Amino acid sequence: MIVSFYFPPAGGGGVQRPLKLAQYLPAMGIETHVLAPDDPRWLHRDEGLRMPTQAWVHRARYVGVSGGKPSEVLAGTDGFERALTHARLQLRRLVVPDENATWAVTAIPAGIRLVREHEIDVVVSTSPPPSTHLIAAAIARATGARWVADLRDSLVAHAHRRADTLATKAKAATHRRVAQLVASRADAITCVSEAISEETRAIGPRGPVVTIPNGCDFDDVVGLERSPSDRFRLTHTGSFFGRRDPRPFLQALSDSGLDVATRFLGDFREADREWAVGLDLGDRLELIPYAPRSESLALQRDSEALLLLIPEADGRGKGVLSGKVFEYIAVGRPILAVVPPDGAAAELIRETAAGVVAPPDDTTAIRSALDELHGRWSDGGLPDVELAPEWRDRLSRRTRVEEMAAVLRSTLA
């Protein structure tokens, strides 16, 4: 049974890993159940996501605060409504280890009932949010089921999470306690990157720690078309929060003078928006609100190149290998990777010849990389990135789920 707070109709990148597990595991001979909230009150919804047809999806009522960045939740409110919304946001900061932890009140009894009713052998909890691991730990302890904790982000020190105020330091401390619980009680731990695996091994886990990165959903991009364009279209998808910073790239774009239509799809911080106005980029910058995944993939496909931004984050950005990297590779357009040059994302992009790399804080290098891609496009176009068959097999989502299936079976051996 997969315990996941983010599951359709919730949208966003965090949905894909648990959703693909639920889609592929049944075909590998593993009866699959999912425990998710009835309504996680997440900011983004995606009604178009294909639900698994061979897995059972169970819902436990969510009683708690709404998700989303405070600036976005407050947007469009005023007067008494704004004051009430602000009070709710303040209240959510008091919930530990994260604002979604109140789901445990209904999720734990529902999970115990499901495990007993369906004779479930293994419970898989996937984070974020970290509180899903507390739910799975309680279910496993009450039923005797094995427990596998899947870490999509580090519980020890997130690359994008700030810990420079009293409140954020306190929150980080609760996450470390969750990490210690996971290490001491989980039968196995899976992590999306080797950097997270190394951190987890350092706290003395009782079970094996296995790196299972995200994968490429090649089937999801079949049939997506590209239309000719007389402008170089560069697309970035995803939200900006924590240490993610578009400013060095935007400065490089401004300095280049190139006619590049840069499209940011997703949540863009108001402070960054105001800063960008001062660059006078005009129609070279287009900010597009959140869109369902199908529309996001179509926009990526209909681009000359894709923009990937991963911050240095005091060295922690080196280990980041987000799902977006694999999504971009699946789409097949060249990638302008503004990422730590000695990090995991840069290594994968070089190995697959999927794009060019520039350090995230070096505007001169970013401008040079942008010049290179634009020049190649002007001289005859940028062809699709074609992966060798062995790379397609190695990076495919199905291969990753097969690796997870092996971990699940190993806990029962």
Secondary structure, 3 states (H helix, E strand, C coil): CEECCCCCCECCHHHHHHHHHHHHHHHHCCCCEEEEECCCCCCCECCCCCCCCCCEEEEECCCCCCCCCHHHHHCCCCHHHHHHHHHHHHHHCCCCCCCCHHHHHHHHHHHHHHHHHHCCCEEEEEECCCHHHHHHHHHHHHHCCEEEEEECCCCCCCCCCCCCCHHHHHHHHHHHHHHHHHHHHCCEEEECCHHHHHHHHCCCCCCCEEECCCCECHHHHCCCCCCCCCCEEEEEECCCCCCCCCHHHHHHHHHHCCCEEEEEECCCCHHHHHHHHCCCCHHHEEEECCCCHHHHHHHHHCCCEEEEECCCHHHHHHHCCCHHHHHHHHHCCCEEEECCCCCHHHHHHHHCCCEEEECCCCHHHHHHHHHHHHHHHHCCCCCCCCCCHHHHHHHEHHHHHHHHHHHHHHCCC
